Amino acid sequence: MSGASTHPHCDQHHGPLARDAAEHGHGHAHAHGHEHVSARSRRALGLCVALTLAMMAVEIVGGLWTGSLMLLSDAAHMASHAVALLVSWAAFHISALPRDSRSHFGLHRAEILAALANGVGLLAFTVWIAWEAFTRFSSATAVAGPQMTVIAAAGLGVNVLTAWILHRSGAEDLNTRSAFLHMLGDTLSSVAIVIGGALLWATGWLWIDPLLSLLVAGVIVWWGIGLLRQALRVLLEQSPPHIEPEQVRDAILAGEPAVRDVHDLHVWEITSGYVCLTAHLVVDDRPLVEAEQLQRRVSALVERQFKIGHSTLQLETRRP
């Protein structure tokens, strides 16, 4: 059994045992939905993207028509929704594309690149929102309160509708579930905007519009920074935040007595939810069939306990 190191960045394997582990790991990734996706979730995401883009366009036109910075900032927020949903929708299609000799794990990281671009764009747009809001504090701009409130209420309705569609789709996969939770939480900012619009309509306090614009900008900054952190963590191939490599090592040693030691253990993500592992397992010398069974048991263990869908395990004979 070879003692050579397997680099975590590529799909190289040494000998039949490593090839068997790689095939077994790919099978688990398929089971997690990276190669097999739900048509219902795909349709739900596509419909939600269309609804969100339509509402974004309405808010842009409405913001320019009514003079409301609050609506324009919420339109930017809607744009972040649309990109998030579009990324999830595109991830389904990208994951179905075949791998080739130059793309060992397919094109899953297109999702991460889109998220990175989305985060940068959102942060850049909030600079303009903040500048415009502070300007309006010193020189108030007239806002058509009734029209603004109606448009904001329509935006709230679209948020509620898209969250309901995603919930009805089952949200059985990571992409759909994360999109559903994002839309559900984002409904709160829409509620605040509707309340602010009603107050502006009733009182005529023009400072409400720039104030709520700053609040929405704060939400956008929070969402944008979160996107950047997640995207950079994946691109830098750091371990997922919910997995400690030492815990994985301890679980293998505790769950499989035949493994004497674990080293060169690496855990990283190809894209969100697609976790990979490579490791060297030190064992006593054993027949080929027993070695293959051991690899399968360890792969099943890390999948069951840590949701690691792709594992490449290399066995090494224990030195005396």
C-alpha positions in Angstrom: 0.0 0.0 0.0 1.4 3.3 -1.1 2.6 5.9 1.4 2.6 8.7 -1.2 0.6 11.9 -0.4 -2.6 12.6 -2.3 -2.9 16.3 -3.0 -6.4 17.7 -2.0 -6.7 19.9 -5.0 -6.9 17.3 -7.7 -8.5 14.0 -8.4 -5.4 11.9 -8.5 -5.4 8.5 -7.0 -2.8 5.8 -6.6 -3.8 2.2 -7.2 -7.1 0.3 -7.2 -7.9 1.1 -3.6 -7.7 4.9 -4.2 -9.7 4.6 -7.3 -12.4 2.7 -5.5 -12.5 5.3 -2.8 -12.8 8.1 -5.4 -15.7 6.3 -7.1 -17.4 5.7 -3.8 -17.1 9.3 -2.8 -18.5 10.6 -6.1 -21.5 8.3 -5.6 -22.2 10.0 -2.3 -22.0 13.4 -3.8 -24.6 12.4 -6.3 -26.9 11.3 -3.5 -26.6 14.8 -2.0 -28.1 16.3 -5.1 -25.1 17.7 -6.8 -25.6 15.6 -9.9 -29.3 14.7 -9.4 -31.6 17.7 -8.7 -35.2 18.2 -8.0 -37.2 19.4 -11.0 -39.8 20.9 -8.7 -37.2 23.0 -6.8 -35.7 24.1 -10.1 -39.1 25.3 -11.4 -39.9 27.0 -8.0 -36.6 28.9 -8.1 -37.1 30.0 -11.8 -40.5 31.4 -11.0 -39.2 33.2 -7.9 -36.4 34.8 -10.0 -38.9 36.1 -12.5 -41.2 37.5 -9.8 -38.3 39.2 -8.0 -36.8 40.7 -11.2 -40.3 42.1 -12.1 -40.7 43.6 -8.7 -37.2 45.1 -8.8 -38.1 46.9 -12.1 -41.3 48.2 -10.6 -39.4 49.6 -7.5 -36.8 51.3 -9.7 -39.5 53.0 -11.8 -41.5 53.7 -8.7 -38.5 55.2 -6.8 -37.7 57.5 -9.7 -41.4 58.5 -10.1 -42.1 59.1 -6.4 -38.6 60.5 -5.6 -38.2 57.8 -2.9 -34.7 56.8 -2.1 -36.2 54.1 0.1 -37.7 52.4 -2.9 -34.5 52.6 -4.9 -32.5 51.1 -2.0 -35.1 48.3 -1.7 -34.8 47.8 -5.4 -31.1 47.1 -4.8 -32.1 44.7 -2.1 -34.5 43.0 -4.6 -31.5 42.7 -7.0 -29.6 40.9 -4.3 -32.6 38.5 -3.9 -32.7 37.9 -7.6 -29.0 37.2 -7.9 -29.1 34.9 -4.9 -32.1 33.0 -6.4 -30.5 33.0 -9.8 -27.3 31.6 -8.4 -29.2 28.8 -6.7 -31.2 28.1 -9.9 -28.0 28.1 -12.1 -26.2 25.8 -9.6 -28.8 23.1 -10.4 -28.0 23.3 -14.1 -24.3 23.8 -13.7 -24.1 20.7 -11.5 -25.7 18.6 -14.2 -23.0 19.5 -16.7 -20.5 16.6 -17.4 -17.0 16.8 -16.0 -14.1 16.7 -18.4 -10.4 16.1 -18.1 -9.8 19.7 -17.1 -12.7 20.1 -14.7 -12.4 17.3 -12.2 -15.3 18.5 -10.0 -17.4 20.0 -12.8 -18.3 23.7 -12.8 -19.7 24.1 -9.3 -17.5 27.0 -8.4 -19.4 29.2 -10.9 -21.8 29.6 -8.0 -19.1 31.0 -5.8 -17.8 33.4 -8.4 -21.3 34.7 -8.9 -21.8 35.2 -5.2 -18.4 37.0 -5.0 -19.5 39.4 -7.8 -22.9 39.9 -6.1 -21.3 40.8 -2.8 -18.9 43.3 -4.3 -21.7 44.9 -6.3 -23.9 45.3 -3.3 -21.3 46.9 -1.2 -20.5 49.4 -4.0 -24.2 50.3 -4.4 -24.6 51.0 -0.6 -22.0 53.7 -0.8 -24.2 55.6 -3.2 -27.3 55.0 -1.1 -25.5 56.3 2.1 -24.2 59.4 0.3 -27.7 60.2 -1.1 -29.4 59.6 2.2 -27.0 62.0 4.1 -27.5 64.6 1.4 -31.3 64.4 1.8 -31.1 64.9 5.6 -29.7 68.4 4.9 -31.9 69.2 1.9 -35.2 67.3 2.1 -36.6 66.0 -1.2 -40.4 65.7 -1.7 -41.7 62.1 -1.8 -45.1 60.9 -3.1 -46.1 59.1 0.1 -49.3 57.3 -1.1 -47.7 55.9 -4.3 -44.5 54.9 -2.5 -46.5 53.0 0.2 -48.5 51.1 -2.5 -45.3 50.1 -4.3 -43.6 49.1 -1.0 -46.7 47.0 -0.1 -46.4 45.2 -3.5 -42.8 44.5 -2.8 -43.7 43.0 0.5 -46.3 40.8 -1.2 -43.7 39.5 -3.7 -41.4 38.6 -0.8 -44.2 36.7 0.9 -45.2 35.0 -2.3 -41.7 33.8 -3.2 -41.1 32.5 0.3 -44.4 30.6 0.1 -43.5 29.1 -3.4 -40.1 28.0 -2.1 -41.7 26.5 1.0 -44.3 24.6 -1.1 -41.5 23.2 -3.4 -40.3 21.1 -0.4 -37.0 22.9 0.2 -35.4 19.4 0.4 -32.0 20.5 -1.0 -29.5 23.0 0.4 -29.9 25.5 -2.5 -33.7 25.8 -2.2 -33.6 25.8 1.6 -31.1 28.6 1.9 -33.0 30.6 -0.7 -36.2 30.1 1.3 -34.6 31.2 4.6 -33.1 34.3 2.9 -36.5 35.4 1.5 -38.2 34.7 4.8 -35.8 36.9 6.7 -35.8 39.6 4.1 -39.6 40.0 4.4 -38.9 41.9 7.7 -37.1 44.8 5.9 -40.1 45.0 3.5 -42.5 45.3 6.5 -40.3 48.2 7.9 -40.5 50.0 4.5 -44.3 49.7 4.3 -44.6 51.0 7.9 -42.2 53.9 7.0 -44.1 54.7 3.9 -47.4 54.8 5.8 -45.8 57.1 8.4 -44.4 59.4 5.7 -47.9 59.5 4.1 -49.6 60.3 7.3 -47.2 62.8 8.8 -45.2 64.3 5.9 -41.9 63.7 7.7 -39.5 63.6 4.8 -36.6 62.5 7.0 -38.2 59.1 7.3 -37.3 58.2 3.7 -33.5 58.7 4.0 -33.5 57.2 7.5 -35.1 53.9 6.3 -32.8 54.0 3.2 -29.9 53.9 5.6 -31.4 51.0 7.5 -32.0 49.1 4.3 -28.4 49.9 3.2 -27.2 48.4 6.6 -29.1 45.2 5.8 -27.5 45.1 2.3 -24.0 45.6 3.8 -24.6 42.8 6.2 -25.8 40.5 3.4 -23.0 41.6 1.1 -20.2 41.0 3.7 -21.7 37.6 4.5 -21.6 36.7 0.8 -18.0 37.8 0.5 -16.9 35.9 3.6 -18.6 32.7 2.4 -17.2 33.0 -1.2 -13.7 33.8 0.0 -13.7 30.9 2.5 -14.6 28.5 -0.3 -12.1 30.0 -2.8 -9.4 29.9 -0.2 -10.3 26.2 0.4 -10.7 26.6 4.2 -12.6 24.0 6.1 -16.3 24.5 6.3 -17.3 26.3 9.5 -19.4 23.4 10.8 -16.6 20.9 10.4 -13.4 20.6 12.6 -10.8 18.4 10.9 -9.6 17.2 14.3 -13.2 16.0 15.1 -13.3 14.1 11.8 -10.0 12.5 12.7 -11.2 11.5 16.1 -14.4 10.1 14.8 -12.6 7.9 12.3 -10.3 6.6 15.0 -13.2 6.0 17.4 -15.5 4.5 14.8 -13.1 2.2 13.0 -10.7 0.2 15.3 -8.8 -1.1 12.3 -7.4 2.4 11.6 -4.4 3.0 13.7 -3.7 6.6 12.7 -5.0 9.3 10.4 -2.7 12.0 8.8 -2.7 14.4 5.8 -6.4 15.0 6.4 -7.9 17.8 4.4 -11.5 19.0 4.4 -12.7 21.7 2.0 -15.7 22.7 -0.2 -16.0 22.7 -3.9 -19.1 24.9 -3.5 -21.6 25.4 -0.8 -22.7 22.1 0.6 -20.3 20.0 -1.6 -17.7 18.9 1.0 -14.6 16.9 0.1 -12.1 15.0 2.2 -8.8 13.4 1.6 -6.9 11.4 4.2 -4.2 8.8 4.7 -5.3 6.0 7.0 -2.6 3.9 8.7 -3.7 0.3 9.1 -2.3 -3.2 9.6 -1.5 -5.0 6.4 -4.6 -6.8 5.2 -6.0 -8.5 2.1 -7.4 -6.3 -0.8 -11.0 -7.1 -0.1 -10.8 -6.2 3.5 -9.0 -3.0 2.6 -11.8 -2.0 0.2 -14.5 -2.7 2.8 -12.6 -0.6 5.3 -12.5 2.3 2.9 -16.3 2.0 2.3 -17.0 2.0 6.0 -14.9 5.1 6.7 -16.5 6.9 3.7 -19.9 6.1 5.0 -18.9 7.2 8.5 -17.7 10.7 7.5 -20.8 11.1 5.3 -23.2 10.1 8.0 -21.6 12.2 10.8 -20.3 15.2 8.9 -22.2 15.2 5.5 -18.9 14.8 3.6 -20.1 13.6 0.2 -16.7 13.0 -1.6 -13.9 11.2 0.2 -10.6 10.0 -1.1 -8.9 7.6 1.3 -5.4 6.2 0.9 -4.4 3.3 3.1 -0.8 2.9 4.4 0.6 -0.1 6.1 1.6 0.5 9.7 5.3 0.6 10.2 6.8 -1.6 12.9 
